[in-house]
C-alpha cells in the first residue's frame, strides 16, 4: 500500500516516527496482533472468519477488550506510555477501535488489514479513525499466554 | 434466483446446484456493471483498510451498495477475493444466502472455501 494512504489515515505519522515491518495481511487485526496471534481476526461473534474467545461478551466495548488483554498478563492499569511491556486500547464512544503494544521502548501495531508498523508513541495513531487511547495496561513480568489459551 | 432465499442458510457446504441454472446470465449481467463494482470496491478498500473491526467495515456505503447489486456482483466479488484477499464474506453470504464456512475458520480458510464454492458454482474461473 502506498505510504501516502497510510499517512492520509493517520496524519500524525511521518517518516521520522514510524516504520512498516510487514506486508499487508487480512488474516489478523490489532487485537490479535498484540496478543501474538497472526492467524485469526479477533472480533465478536466468532463466525464469518472471525475468532472470539469463549467466555467473553460478544461486544466491542473497551471493557471486554480490556478483560481479554488482562487475561494475557496485562493486569496493571497505568497512565504511563513508557512501560517496557504494555497494551494501549484506542476507542471511540466506548468501543475499541485499535490496540497497540509497547516493545523495546517503541510501539507496534497492526493497522486493520494493512501493515504491521513500529511507531514512536501511541498518540501518533490517534485521530478520526482510531479515536484516542483510553486505557493502557502493563505487564510487569508475568509470562504471556500463547494465543487462544484463554 | 441463484441462492435459496426461502430456505435456511447452508452453513457448511456450498450449494452450487442452486446456482448452475443461469450462471451465464449472471456473468453477462455482471460484466455490464464492471465499472460500478470496481469503483465501489476501490472506494471501500481505500476507506476501510485500516479499520480493525469488520462490523464497521461492512457498514461503509460502498460495501452496502455492492450487496445491493445482488447476484450480478458475485463473480466480481469472487475475483476480487481471489486476487486481493479481503473481508468479502458478509457480502457473499448476504447476496446468496449460503455460507460454506464453518464457525472458527480463519479468514484465509474462509477465503479458500468461498473460492471453492465459486468455482463449483461456475462463477469463477
Interface residues (C-beta under 8 A of the other chain):
Chain A: X1 X5 X6 X9 X10 X24 X26 X27 X29 X30 X31 X39 X40 X41 X43 X46 X47 X48 X49 X50 X51 X60 X96 X97 X98 X99 X111 X112 X113 X114 X129
Chain B: X46 X48 X49 X50 X51 X52 X53 X54 X55 X85 X86 X87 X89 X90 X93 X99 X101 X103 X104 X105 X106 X107 X108 X109 X110 X111
